[in-house]
Amino acid sequence: MTSTRPQLAFALMDPPFESARTTTAFRLLAAAAQRGCDLKVFAYEGAVLLPFAKQQAHPNAVHGRSLEEENHPLPKDIVAALIAEAARHGGSLDWINCGLCVDERGAGEAIVGVRRGSPSDFWQMAQNACNTLVIPTRG
Amino acid sequence: MPNYLFIESRGSPRDTFGCTTASALARGGASVVLLLVQNAALAARHGAHAPQLDEAAAAGVALLADEFALRERGIARERLRPGVEPAPIDVVIDRLVDGWHVIWH
């Protein structure tokens, strides 16, 4: 049976902790997840580190804050929350990391729910989706 | 005629690609919306130097500014330049689902 939920594809390229574009991308994915969309995300270049499982929160000795006080947000937790949010609203979020980009960066250990793929997966995503948004690396 | 949503995230008035392209498409008869996000929302302030927005508005481009970006920067609705409306980020999802061309250059 074919899903009647809108399927949207997104390409992300920015690495974690670097750009406001990533925050905006997460907000877009959250808005779409809350509508029950089926979301396809292709992470390319530095974006493959967004769901990297070994990200760690840290205290901030310069500001004298403990780990808890610092409450450092980690992109891997946001990705996991987005996957859960999509499922909670009856949709899905399928996250594919570009395999070559992963290998270059040693980013093979991703959180549960993240798959390895190639740019041809993004082409397939765009073919199947009702629309696609590419988020560039500048802006 | 296709519909277009341009997402502009850069704050410099020298970055005019989005506005220029949006204006040209609007003059050609397309429905065009320009959404200012991140630092581009600074140009939405009344009195900010952003002639590209005036040009886009004159061409018929609908100007929106991301509510979240405005709040982050302490820009109240009454401080917006004429013609700019605050909008939730959901407008991007609405337009994607409706089949608009959504371009973040």
gemmi code that builds the backbone of each chain (N, CA, C; Angstrom):
import gemmi

chains = {
    "A": [
        ("MET", (0.852, -1.194, 0.000), (0.000, 0.000, 0.000), (0.886, 1.242, 0.000)),
        ("THR", (0.537, 2.204, -0.826), (1.332, 3.423, -0.916), (0.910, 4.418, 0.155)),
        ("SER", (1.891, 5.050, 0.796), (1.593, 6.046, 1.821), (1.020, 7.299, 1.183)),
        ("THR", (0.038, 7.905, 1.853), (-0.500, 9.181, 1.370), (0.141, 10.348, 2.100)),
        ("ARG", (1.036, 10.042, 3.017), (1.725, 11.135, 3.727), (2.708, 11.798, 2.776)),
        ("PRO", (2.821, 13.114, 2.869), (3.810, 13.779, 2.014), (5.219, 13.274, 2.303)),
        ("GLN", (5.950, 13.013, 1.252), (7.349, 12.614, 1.422), (8.239, 13.759, 0.961)),
        ("LEU", (9.094, 14.213, 1.858), (9.991, 15.327, 1.560), (11.432, 14.875, 1.715)),
        ("ALA", (12.274, 15.347, 0.814), (13.702, 15.006, 0.871), (14.515, 16.259, 1.199)),
        ("PHE", (15.522, 16.065, 2.007), (16.411, 17.174, 2.398), (17.851, 16.727, 2.217)),
        ("ALA", (18.677, 17.636, 1.728), (20.126, 17.403, 1.702), (20.786, 18.397, 2.649)),
        ("LEU", (21.586, 17.874, 3.552), (22.318, 18.708, 4.512), (23.814, 18.530, 4.259)),
        ("MET", (24.570, 19.598, 4.451), (26.008, 19.502, 4.205), (26.872, 20.067, 5.323)),
        ("ASP", (26.290, 20.866, 6.211), (27.111, 21.527, 7.231), (27.453, 20.593, 8.383)),
        ("PRO", (28.677, 20.713, 8.921), (29.051, 19.913, 10.089), (28.391, 20.461, 11.350)),
        ("PRO", (28.385, 19.646, 12.414), (27.773, 20.113, 13.668), (28.575, 21.245, 14.307)),
        ("PHE", (27.893, 22.020, 15.128), (28.500, 23.076, 15.958), (29.101, 24.229, 15.154)),
        ("GLU", (28.725, 24.389, 13.897), (29.396, 25.374, 13.050), (28.471, 26.462, 12.524)),
        ("SER", (27.232, 26.110, 12.241), (26.436, 27.023, 11.426), (24.991, 27.109, 11.899)),
        ("ALA", (24.426, 28.312, 11.778), (23.000, 28.503, 12.082), (22.124, 27.740, 11.090)),
        ("ARG", (22.689, 27.419, 9.932), (21.892, 26.661, 8.953), (21.465, 25.310, 9.516)),
        ("THR", (22.316, 24.703, 10.334), (21.957, 23.414, 10.913), (20.774, 23.571, 11.859)),
        ("THR", (20.782, 24.639, 12.653), (19.643, 24.896, 13.536), (18.367, 25.064, 12.719)),
        ("THR", (18.456, 25.834, 11.648), (17.276, 26.043, 10.802), (16.847, 24.729, 10.161)),
        ("ALA", (17.810, 23.926, 9.731), (17.476, 22.629, 9.131), (16.742, 21.745, 10.139)),
        ("PHE", (17.215, 21.727, 11.376), (16.542, 20.927, 12.404), (15.132, 21.456, 12.664)),
        ("ARG", (14.972, 22.769, 12.645), (13.628, 23.340, 12.854), (12.692, 22.949, 11.711)),
        ("LEU", (13.207, 22.950, 10.496), (12.387, 22.537, 9.353), (11.983, 21.072, 9.476)),
        ("LEU", (12.953, 20.234, 9.847), (12.643, 18.808, 9.992), (11.626, 18.594, 11.110)),
        ("ALA", (11.751, 19.361, 12.193), (10.793, 19.220, 13.300), (9.390, 19.619, 12.848)),
        ("ALA", (9.297, 20.711, 12.101), (7.984, 21.161, 11.621), (7.357, 20.110, 10.711)),
        ("ALA", (8.156, 19.512, 9.848), (7.636, 18.490, 8.938), (7.295, 17.211, 9.693)),
        ("ALA", (8.124, 16.856, 10.680), (7.853, 15.648, 11.476), (6.534, 15.784, 12.219)),
        ("GLN", (6.266, 16.985, 12.726), (5.034, 17.194, 13.495), (3.791, 17.152, 12.614)),
        ("ARG", (3.968, 17.196, 11.322), (2.841, 17.051, 10.395), (2.686, 15.618, 9.915)),
        ("GLY", (3.523, 14.720, 10.408), (3.418, 13.320, 10.001), (3.993, 13.034, 8.630)),
        ("CYS", (4.885, 13.864, 8.162), (5.507, 13.630, 6.851), (6.473, 12.446, 6.924)),
        ("ASP", (6.699, 11.837, 5.781), (7.798, 10.887, 5.641), (9.008, 11.674, 5.158)),
        ("LEU", (10.038, 11.693, 5.975), (11.194, 12.542, 5.709), (12.395, 11.697, 5.307)),
        ("LYS", (13.052, 12.146, 4.281), (14.283, 11.506, 3.824), (15.398, 12.538, 3.927)),
        ("VAL", (16.418, 12.210, 4.661), (17.533, 13.142, 4.846), (18.796, 12.498, 4.295)),
        ("PHE", (19.452, 13.216, 3.406), (20.755, 12.771, 2.930), (21.811, 13.711, 3.488)),
        ("ALA", (22.689, 13.171, 4.313), (23.757, 13.971, 4.920), (25.032, 13.764, 4.114)),
        ("TYR", (25.561, 14.876, 3.678), (26.721, 14.881, 2.780), (27.827, 15.685, 3.454)),
        ("GLU", (29.051, 15.415, 3.068), (30.195, 16.158, 3.615), (30.139, 16.180, 5.154)),
        ("GLY", (30.379, 17.349, 5.755), (30.467, 17.417, 7.214), (29.198, 17.049, 7.946)),
        ("ALA", (28.067, 17.076, 7.258), (26.796, 16.758, 7.929), (26.709, 15.310, 8.391)),
        ("VAL", (27.602, 14.448, 7.875), (27.567, 13.052, 8.344), (27.951, 12.955, 9.819)),
        ("LEU", (28.540, 14.036, 10.351), (28.911, 14.025, 11.770), (27.758, 14.465, 12.673)),
        ("LEU", (26.661, 14.899, 12.100), (25.530, 15.323, 12.937), (25.022, 14.178, 13.818)),
        ("PRO", (24.893, 12.943, 13.293), (24.438, 11.842, 14.142), (25.588, 10.986, 14.698)),
        ("PHE", (26.794, 11.537, 14.734), (27.959, 10.773, 15.208), (27.758, 10.397, 16.684)),
        ("ALA", (27.860, 9.096, 16.960), (27.482, 8.587, 18.284), (28.440, 8.988, 19.393)),
        ("LYS", (29.672, 9.360, 19.047), (30.656, 9.641, 20.097), (30.704, 11.111, 20.518)),
        ("GLN", (29.788, 11.910, 20.056), (29.707, 13.292, 20.564), (29.503, 13.240, 22.077)),
        ("GLN", (30.151, 14.141, 22.779), (30.059, 14.141, 24.241), (29.772, 15.542, 24.768)),
        ("ALA", (28.875, 15.595, 25.720), (28.661, 16.858, 26.442), (29.876, 17.112, 27.328)),
        ("HIS", (30.052, 18.379, 27.735), (31.233, 18.686, 28.543), (30.936, 19.825, 29.508)),
        ("PRO", (31.664, 19.869, 30.617), (31.562, 21.048, 31.501), (32.313, 22.215, 30.863)),
        ("ASN", (32.167, 23.393, 31.438), (32.881, 24.564, 30.906), (33.692, 25.185, 32.024)),
        ("ALA", (34.974, 24.791, 32.084), (35.841, 25.251, 33.174), (36.058, 26.763, 33.113)),
        ("VAL", (36.091, 27.315, 31.916), (36.324, 28.758, 31.784), (35.215, 29.549, 32.471)),
        ("HIS", (33.983, 29.076, 32.311), (32.845, 29.767, 32.918), (32.457, 29.165, 34.268)),
        ("GLY", (33.201, 28.142, 34.709), (32.934, 27.529, 36.008), (31.623, 26.772, 36.073)),
        ("ARG", (31.214, 26.212, 34.953), (29.942, 25.483, 34.946), (30.186, 23.983, 34.860)),
        ("SER", (29.386, 23.223, 35.602), (29.487, 21.769, 35.584), (28.857, 21.224, 34.303)),
        ("LEU", (29.000, 19.917, 34.135), (28.387, 19.251, 32.979), (26.890, 19.530, 32.933)),
        ("GLU", (26.240, 19.413, 34.104), (24.787, 19.606, 34.161), (24.421, 21.068, 33.898)),
        ("GLU", (25.197, 21.974, 34.496), (24.902, 23.399, 34.310), (25.131, 23.832, 32.854)),
        ("GLU", (26.138, 23.268, 32.255), (26.439, 23.628, 30.866), (25.333, 23.134, 29.942)),
        ("ASN", (24.786, 21.933, 30.268), (23.651, 21.369, 29.504), (23.885, 21.506, 28.002)),
        ("HIS", (25.005, 20.984, 27.571), (25.475, 21.155, 26.197), (24.590, 20.367, 25.219)),
        ("PRO", (23.938, 21.017, 24.297), (23.122, 20.269, 23.343), (23.986, 19.540, 22.317)),
        ("LEU", (23.624, 18.315, 22.035), (24.386, 17.523, 21.068), (23.520, 17.224, 19.853)),
        ("PRO", (24.053, 17.478, 18.670), (23.258, 17.215, 17.459), (22.782, 15.766, 17.352)),
        ("LYS", (23.585, 14.803, 17.835), (23.150, 13.403, 17.726), (21.849, 13.189, 18.500)),
        ("ASP", (21.686, 13.891, 19.640), (20.458, 13.763, 20.414), (19.285, 14.430, 19.693)),
        ("ILE", (19.586, 15.506, 18.986), (18.526, 16.189, 18.230), (18.065, 15.299, 17.068)),
        ("VAL", (19.028, 14.659, 16.404), (18.662, 13.751, 15.306), (17.792, 12.612, 15.847)),
        ("ALA", (18.204, 12.038, 16.977), (17.412, 10.949, 17.573), (16.012, 11.439, 17.932)),
        ("ALA", (15.932, 12.651, 18.478), (14.624, 13.199, 18.852), (13.746, 13.439, 17.621)),
        ("LEU", (14.359, 13.865, 16.534), (13.592, 14.085, 15.299), (13.053, 12.770, 14.745)),
        ("ILE", (13.875, 11.725, 14.803), (13.416, 10.408, 14.336), (12.217, 9.962, 15.181)),
        ("ALA", (12.326, 10.147, 16.501), (11.229, 9.754, 17.404), (9.991, 10.627, 17.167)),
        ("GLU", (10.218, 11.907, 16.940), (9.098, 12.832, 16.724), (8.325, 12.464, 15.451)),
        ("ALA", (9.051, 12.132, 14.413), (8.390, 11.745, 13.166), (7.532, 10.501, 13.388)),
        ("ALA", (8.085, 9.514, 14.092), (7.337, 8.280, 14.344), (6.111, 8.561, 15.216)),
        ("ARG", (6.271, 9.441, 16.201), (5.166, 9.758, 17.120), (3.983, 10.379, 16.370)),
        ("HIS", (4.254, 11.032, 15.286), (3.185, 11.677, 14.520), (2.765, 10.833, 13.309)),
        ("GLY", (3.165, 9.586, 13.292), (2.718, 8.681, 12.242), (3.545, 8.713, 10.975)),
        ("GLY", (4.621, 9.467, 10.984), (5.487, 9.526, 9.811), (6.785, 8.788, 10.055)),
        ("SER", (7.825, 9.226, 9.372), (9.118, 8.564, 9.522), (10.228, 9.531, 9.150)),
        ("LEU", (11.395, 9.236, 9.646), (12.580, 9.990, 9.231), (13.685, 8.991, 8.930)),
        ("ASP", (14.027, 8.924, 7.672), (15.064, 8.004, 7.209), (16.312, 8.836, 6.925)),
        ("TRP", (17.352, 8.603, 7.717), (18.576, 9.416, 7.613), (19.671, 8.569, 6.971)),
        ("ILE", (20.199, 9.037, 5.856), (21.294, 8.323, 5.182), (22.532, 9.208, 5.178)),
        ("ASN", (23.613, 8.673, 5.666), (24.912, 9.349, 5.613), (25.670, 8.922, 4.356)),
        ("CYS", (26.273, 9.859, 3.671), (27.134, 9.540, 2.535), (28.320, 8.702, 3.025)),
        ("GLY", (28.463, 7.508, 2.471), (29.477, 6.584, 2.964), (30.903, 7.076, 2.791)),
        ("LEU", (31.201, 7.662, 1.632), (32.561, 8.166, 1.415), (32.882, 9.293, 2.391)),
        ("CYS", (31.887, 10.145, 2.620), (32.087, 11.265, 3.560), (32.321, 10.730, 4.971)),
        ("VAL", (31.628, 9.653, 5.313), (31.803, 9.007, 6.620), (33.222, 8.470, 6.746)),
        ("ASP", (33.675, 7.763, 5.710), (35.006, 7.151, 5.774), (36.099, 8.214, 5.889)),
        ("GLU", (35.951, 9.283, 5.120), (36.950, 10.356, 5.166), (37.103, 10.925, 6.573)),
        ("ARG", (35.990, 10.960, 7.286), (35.968, 11.632, 8.594), (36.020, 10.652, 9.767)),
        ("GLY", (36.079, 9.374, 9.477), (36.076, 8.390, 10.559), (34.808, 8.445, 11.385)),
        ("ALA", (33.707, 8.732, 10.712), (32.436, 8.980, 11.404), (31.493, 7.786, 11.318)),
        ("GLY", (32.059, 6.591, 11.315), (31.251, 5.391, 11.099), (30.290, 5.046, 12.213)),
        ("GLU", (30.572, 5.528, 13.418), (29.705, 5.154, 14.541), (28.574, 6.168, 14.679)),
        ("ALA", (27.471, 5.852, 14.065), (26.315, 6.752, 14.105), (25.261, 6.181, 15.052)),
        ("ILE", (24.334, 7.031, 15.455), (23.261, 6.598, 16.349), (22.325, 5.634, 15.613)),
        ("VAL", (21.510, 4.934, 16.382), (20.538, 3.999, 15.805), (19.565, 4.776, 14.912)),
        ("GLY", (19.273, 4.204, 13.763), (18.344, 4.849, 12.838), (19.021, 5.526, 11.672)),
        ("VAL", (20.346, 5.571, 11.713), (21.099, 6.205, 10.628), (21.711, 5.122, 9.752)),
        ("ARG", (21.547, 5.266, 8.447), (22.086, 4.294, 7.509), (23.208, 4.909, 6.695)),
        ("ARG", (23.965, 4.017, 6.093), (25.050, 4.430, 5.198), (24.554, 4.311, 3.758)),
        ("GLY", (24.930, 5.272, 2.914), (24.495, 5.202, 1.528), (25.438, 5.962, 0.617)),
        ("SER", (24.902, 6.399, -0.507), (25.718, 7.110, -1.485), (24.867, 8.196, -2.133)),
        ("PRO", (25.488, 9.097, -2.897), (24.690, 10.134, -3.565), (23.560, 9.584, -4.433)),
        ("SER", (23.694, 8.354, -4.891), (22.581, 7.801, -5.687), (21.335, 7.622, -4.828)),
        ("ASP", (21.530, 7.453, -3.509), (20.371, 7.397, -2.614), (19.641, 8.737, -2.606)),
        ("PHE", (20.424, 9.809, -2.648), (19.774, 11.124, -2.662), (18.986, 11.301, -3.955)),
        ("TRP", (19.545, 10.856, -5.061), (18.819, 10.932, -6.330), (17.499, 10.164, -6.210)),
        ("GLN", (17.564, 8.975, -5.598), (16.349, 8.172, -5.433), (15.352, 8.866, -4.514)),
        ("MET", (15.883, 9.463, -3.438), (15.002, 10.213, -2.529), (14.268, 11.316, -3.284)),
        ("ALA", (15.032, 12.069, -4.064), (14.431, 13.192, -4.795), (13.423, 12.696, -5.824)),
        ("GLN", (13.700, 11.534, -6.419), (12.768, 10.971, -7.390), (11.437, 10.622, -6.736)),
        ("ASN", (11.508, 10.072, -5.525), (10.304, 9.572, -4.858), (9.562, 10.635, -4.061)),
        ("ALA", (10.260, 11.698, -3.682), (9.644, 12.702, -2.807), (8.748, 13.648, -3.611)),
        ("CYS", (7.784, 14.239, -2.901), (6.957, 15.243, -3.584), (7.728, 16.540, -3.735)),
        ("ASN", (8.772, 16.733, -2.930), (9.602, 17.924, -3.086), (10.922, 17.723, -2.343)),
        ("THR", (11.894, 18.542, -2.706), (13.247, 18.400, -2.162), (13.803, 19.767, -1.830)),
        ("LEU", (14.477, 19.847, -0.692), (15.170, 21.086, -0.332), (16.640, 20.776, -0.084)),
        ("VAL", (17.488, 21.461, -0.830), (18.932, 21.351, -0.628), (19.380, 22.551, 0.199)),
        ("ILE", (20.010, 22.275, 1.320), (20.479, 23.358, 2.191), (21.970, 23.519, 1.955)),
        ("PRO", (22.359, 24.665, 1.427), (23.740, 24.824, 0.967), (24.716, 25.051, 2.112)),
        ("THR", (25.981, 25.057, 1.774), (27.010, 25.204, 2.808), (27.410, 26.645, 3.038)),
        ("ARG", (26.819, 27.565, 2.371), (27.075, 28.970, 2.653), (25.726, 29.660, 2.781)),
        ("GLY", (25.748, 30.784, 3.416), (24.481, 31.485, 3.575), (24.252, 31.893, 5.003)),
    ],
    "B": [
        ("MET", (2.597, 28.858, -14.632), (3.789, 29.515, -14.064), (4.071, 28.920, -12.683)),
        ("PRO", (5.261, 28.411, -12.474), (5.587, 27.835, -11.160), (5.613, 28.903, -10.062)),
        ("ASN", (5.492, 28.437, -8.838), (5.605, 29.314, -7.670), (6.964, 29.076, -7.007)),
        ("TYR", (7.490, 30.136, -6.443), (8.841, 30.041, -5.875), (8.884, 30.598, -4.450)),
        ("LEU", (9.600, 29.883, -3.603), (9.952, 30.414, -2.281), (11.474, 30.450, -2.192)),
        ("PHE", (11.998, 31.644, -2.018), (13.444, 31.797, -1.815), (13.710, 31.955, -0.323)),
        ("ILE", (14.718, 31.255, 0.160), (15.141, 31.393, 1.548), (16.461, 32.155, 1.545)),
        ("GLU", (16.453, 33.291, 2.223), (17.673, 34.109, 2.301), (18.169, 34.083, 3.741)),
        ("SER", (19.413, 33.675, 3.924), (19.932, 33.548, 5.292), (21.118, 34.465, 5.564)),
        ("ARG", (21.591, 35.166, 4.559), (22.758, 36.032, 4.764), (22.336, 37.468, 5.031)),
        ("GLY", (23.108, 38.146, 5.853), (22.713, 39.474, 6.290), (23.210, 40.613, 5.432)),
        ("SER", (24.152, 40.379, 4.567), (24.768, 41.486, 3.827), (23.901, 41.938, 2.661)),
        ("PRO", (23.727, 43.265, 2.493), (22.979, 43.754, 1.331), (23.697, 43.484, 0.017)),
        ("ARG", (24.981, 43.066, 0.109), (25.718, 42.744, -1.119), (25.326, 41.374, -1.665)),
        ("ASP", (24.722, 40.540, -0.813), (24.304, 39.204, -1.255), (22.916, 39.317, -1.861)),
        ("THR", (22.876, 39.629, -3.125), (21.597, 39.979, -3.740), (21.051, 38.900, -4.668)),
        ("PHE", (21.732, 37.753, -4.749), (21.298, 36.750, -5.732), (19.831, 36.370, -5.529)),
        ("GLY", (19.471, 36.067, -4.284), (18.099, 35.628, -4.015), (17.090, 36.698, -4.370)),
        ("CYS", (17.344, 37.924, -3.915), (16.408, 39.023, -4.175), (16.310, 39.336, -5.654)),
        ("THR", (17.459, 39.359, -6.319), (17.466, 39.690, -7.745), (16.704, 38.644, -8.557)),
        ("THR", (16.961, 37.375, -8.232), (16.281, 36.303, -8.966), (14.789, 36.294, -8.643)),
        ("ALA", (14.470, 36.480, -7.360), (13.063, 36.503, -6.956), (12.333, 37.650, -7.660)),
        ("SER", (12.981, 38.812, -7.717), (12.359, 39.974, -8.357), (12.112, 39.716, -9.839)),
        ("ALA", (13.099, 39.126, -10.501), (12.957, 38.858, -11.935), (11.809, 37.883, -12.195)),
        ("LEU", (11.712, 36.857, -11.357), (10.629, 35.883, -11.536), (9.266, 36.527, -11.284)),
        ("ALA", (9.212, 37.389, -10.257), (7.935, 38.051, -9.949), (7.526, 38.970, -11.097)),
        ("ARG", (8.494, 39.701, -11.642), (8.173, 40.582, -12.767), (7.696, 39.781, -13.981)),
        ("GLY", (8.154, 38.518, -14.046), (7.725, 37.646, -15.144), (6.377, 36.998, -14.919)),
        ("GLY", (5.775, 37.268, -13.762), (4.418, 36.773, -13.522), (4.304, 35.632, -12.537)),
        ("ALA", (5.427, 35.153, -11.997), (5.370, 34.043, -11.031), (4.956, 34.557, -9.657)),
        ("SER", (4.370, 33.664, -8.873), (4.146, 33.966, -7.457), (5.443, 33.682, -6.721)),
        ("VAL", (5.965, 34.693, -6.048), (7.274, 34.545, -5.411), (7.220, 35.067, -3.989)),
        ("VAL", (7.777, 34.264, -3.091), (7.889, 34.640, -1.680), (9.366, 34.603, -1.315)),
        ("LEU", (9.798, 35.591, -0.541), (11.168, 35.600, -0.026), (11.095, 35.524, 1.489)),
        ("LEU", (11.703, 34.496, 2.055), (11.699, 34.314, 3.506), (13.083, 34.640, 4.055)),
        ("LEU", (13.126, 35.582, 4.976), (14.394, 35.974, 5.603), (14.580, 35.153, 6.871)),
        ("VAL", (15.677, 34.404, 6.933), (15.972, 33.603, 8.120), (17.365, 33.990, 8.638)),
        ("GLN", (17.652, 33.542, 9.854), (18.969, 33.765, 10.461), (19.357, 35.256, 10.364)),
        ("ASN", (20.604, 35.558, 10.001), (21.028, 36.963, 9.990), (20.345, 37.807, 8.916)),
        ("ALA", (19.754, 37.144, 7.925), (19.028, 37.919, 6.910), (17.831, 38.635, 7.525)),
        ("ALA", (17.359, 38.156, 8.674), (16.218, 38.807, 9.332), (16.574, 40.227, 9.782)),
        ("LEU", (17.863, 40.513, 9.937), (18.264, 41.866, 10.335), (17.841, 42.896, 9.288)),
        ("ALA", (17.789, 42.455, 8.032), (17.391, 43.379, 6.969), (15.906, 43.716, 7.033)),
        ("ALA", (15.165, 42.954, 7.824), (13.721, 43.202, 7.932), (13.414, 44.394, 8.828)),
        ("ARG", (14.431, 44.917, 9.538), (14.191, 46.050, 10.442), (13.839, 47.311, 9.664)),
        ("HIS", (12.926, 48.057, 10.205), (12.611, 49.352, 9.625), (13.874, 50.222, 9.649)),
        ("GLY", (14.250, 50.761, 8.511), (15.420, 51.625, 8.427), (16.711, 50.911, 8.105)),
        ("ALA", (16.712, 49.582, 8.103), (17.936, 48.858, 7.728), (18.238, 49.108, 6.249)),
        ("HIS", (19.529, 49.198, 5.934), (19.923, 49.423, 4.538), (19.768, 48.110, 3.770)),
        ("ALA", (18.699, 47.987, 3.036), (18.446, 46.760, 2.276), (17.669, 47.112, 1.011)),
        ("PRO", (18.313, 47.845, 0.095), (17.587, 48.261, -1.120), (17.081, 47.081, -1.938)),
        ("GLN", (17.761, 45.907, -1.786), (17.315, 44.743, -2.548), (15.916, 44.303, -2.123)),
        ("LEU", (15.565, 44.540, -0.847), (14.218, 44.178, -0.382), (13.177, 45.148, -0.950)),
        ("ASP", (13.549, 46.413, -1.019), (12.622, 47.390, -1.612), (12.364, 47.050, -3.076)),
        ("GLU", (13.443, 46.648, -3.747), (13.303, 46.268, -5.164), (12.403, 45.042, -5.308)),
        ("ALA", (12.614, 44.070, -4.420), (11.809, 42.847, -4.490), (10.342, 43.152, -4.211)),
        ("ALA", (10.099, 43.965, -3.192), (8.708, 44.310, -2.866), (8.054, 45.033, -4.030)),
        ("ALA", (8.804, 45.946, -4.667), (8.251, 46.694, -5.805), (7.951, 45.770, -6.984)),
        ("ALA", (8.711, 44.681, -7.082), (8.499, 43.718, -8.172), (7.327, 42.779, -7.891)),
        ("GLY", (6.820, 42.820, -6.647), (5.689, 41.963, -6.315), (6.042, 40.742, -5.506)),
        ("VAL", (7.262, 40.692, -4.999), (7.671, 39.570, -4.144), (7.085, 39.774, -2.749)),
        ("ALA", (6.467, 38.734, -2.210), (5.955, 38.796, -0.835), (7.119, 38.555, 0.123)),
        ("LEU", (7.296, 39.437, 1.081), (8.436, 39.369, 1.999), (7.998, 38.846, 3.368)),
        ("LEU", (8.656, 37.779, 3.804), (8.390, 37.199, 5.116), (9.691, 37.162, 5.907)),
        ("ALA", (9.560, 37.210, 7.223), (10.725, 37.052, 8.100), (10.410, 35.993, 9.145)),
        ("ASP", (11.342, 35.105, 9.336), (11.181, 34.002, 10.289), (10.971, 34.557, 11.701)),
        ("GLU", (9.848, 34.191, 12.300), (9.512, 34.702, 13.649), (10.609, 34.381, 14.657)),
        ("PHE", (11.160, 33.191, 14.564), (12.194, 32.757, 15.503), (13.445, 33.624, 15.358)),
        ("ALA", (13.837, 33.880, 14.111), (15.022, 34.717, 13.868), (14.788, 36.136, 14.372)),
        ("LEU", (13.561, 36.632, 14.226), (13.242, 37.974, 14.728), (13.332, 38.003, 16.249)),
        ("ARG", (12.753, 36.988, 16.904), (12.793, 36.935, 18.377), (14.228, 36.832, 18.869)),
        ("GLU", (15.026, 35.976, 18.204), (16.437, 35.814, 18.602), (17.176, 37.142, 18.597)),
        ("ARG", (16.794, 38.006, 17.666), (17.510, 39.271, 17.473), (16.794, 40.459, 18.103)),
        ("GLY", (15.730, 40.182, 18.853), (15.027, 41.244, 19.562), (14.328, 42.226, 18.641)),
        ("ILE", (13.859, 41.740, 17.508), (13.180, 42.625, 16.550), (11.674, 42.434, 16.707)),
        ("ALA", (11.017, 43.438, 17.242), (9.572, 43.366, 17.450), (8.829, 43.632, 16.145)),
        ("ARG", (7.605, 43.126, 16.091), (6.807, 43.274, 14.866), (6.688, 44.738, 14.439)),
        ("GLU", (6.519, 45.628, 15.418), (6.325, 47.042, 15.063), (7.602, 47.711, 14.554)),
        ("ARG", (8.727, 46.986, 14.644), (9.997, 47.530, 14.136), (10.318, 47.044, 12.724)),
        ("LEU", (9.386, 46.281, 12.135), (9.660, 45.745, 10.795), (9.459, 46.803, 9.719)),
        ("ARG", (10.206, 46.693, 8.648), (10.045, 47.618, 7.533), (8.688, 47.344, 6.876)),
        ("PRO", (8.092, 48.332, 6.258), (6.793, 48.132, 5.615), (6.860, 47.008, 4.583)),
        ("GLY", (5.858, 46.164, 4.594), (5.784, 45.095, 3.611), (6.337, 43.769, 4.072)),
        ("VAL", (7.024, 43.742, 5.212), (7.570, 42.481, 5.728), (6.630, 41.943, 6.802)),
        ("GLU", (6.269, 40.679, 6.655), (5.391, 40.033, 7.627), (6.151, 38.925, 8.347)),
        ("PRO", (5.977, 38.807, 9.666), (6.574, 37.665, 10.365), (5.861, 36.375, 9.974)),
        ("ALA", (6.601, 35.271, 9.968), (6.001, 33.986, 9.578), (6.710, 32.861, 10.320)),
        ("PRO", (5.973, 31.805, 10.641), (6.630, 30.632, 11.236), (7.427, 29.881, 10.182)),
        ("ILE", (8.395, 29.110, 10.629), (9.226, 28.355, 9.682), (8.383, 27.317, 8.930)),
        ("ASP", (7.218, 27.017, 9.483), (6.324, 26.044, 8.847), (5.935, 26.448, 7.426)),
        ("VAL", (6.058, 27.726, 7.125), (5.687, 28.172, 5.778), (6.520, 27.446, 4.726)),
        ("VAL", (7.747, 27.078, 5.082), (8.598, 26.349, 4.125), (8.015, 24.960, 3.865)),
        ("ILE", (7.588, 24.306, 4.923), (7.005, 22.962, 4.756), (5.708, 23.051, 3.956)),
        ("ASP", (4.891, 24.067, 4.263), (3.638, 24.253, 3.503), (3.922, 24.351, 2.012)),
        ("ARG", (4.892, 25.173, 1.677), (5.174, 25.389, 0.250), (5.799, 24.154, -0.399)),
        ("LEU", (6.656, 23.455, 0.354), (7.227, 22.216, -0.205), (6.119, 21.212, -0.516)),
        ("VAL", (5.212, 21.057, 0.439), (4.127, 20.082, 0.241), (3.221, 20.513, -0.911)),
        ("ASP", (3.060, 21.830, -1.081), (2.223, 22.334, -2.170), (2.926, 22.290, -3.514)),
        ("GLY", (4.187, 21.875, -3.542), (4.891, 21.725, -4.815), (5.606, 22.953, -5.318)),
        ("TRP", (5.753, 23.956, -4.468), (6.505, 25.148, -4.884), (7.977, 24.794, -5.063)),
        ("HIS", (8.654, 25.570, -5.878), (10.110, 25.473, -5.954), (10.667, 26.233, -4.749)),
        ("VAL", (11.337, 25.537, -3.876), (11.914, 26.182, -2.687), (13.422, 26.184, -2.862)),
        ("ILE", (13.992, 27.386, -2.856), (15.418, 27.546, -3.202), (16.133, 28.265, -2.072)),
        ("TRP", (17.090, 27.596, -1.507), (17.990, 28.200, -0.500), (19.367, 28.175, -1.143)),
        ("HIS", (19.791, 29.335, -1.627), (21.022, 29.334, -2.443), (22.247, 29.523, -1.581)),
    ],
}
model = gemmi.Model(1)
for chain_id, residues in chains.items():
    chain = gemmi.Chain(chain_id)
    for i, (resn, *xyz) in enumerate(residues, 1):
        res = gemmi.Residue()
        res.name, res.seqid = resn, gemmi.SeqId(i, " ")
        for name, pos in zip(("N", "CA", "C"), xyz):
            atom = gemmi.Atom()
            atom.name, atom.element = name, gemmi.Element(name[0])
            atom.pos, atom.b_iso = gemmi.Position(*pos), 0.0
            res.add_atom(atom)
        chain.add_residue(res)
    model.add_chain(chain)
structure = gemmi.Structure()
structure.add_model(model)
structure.setup_entities()
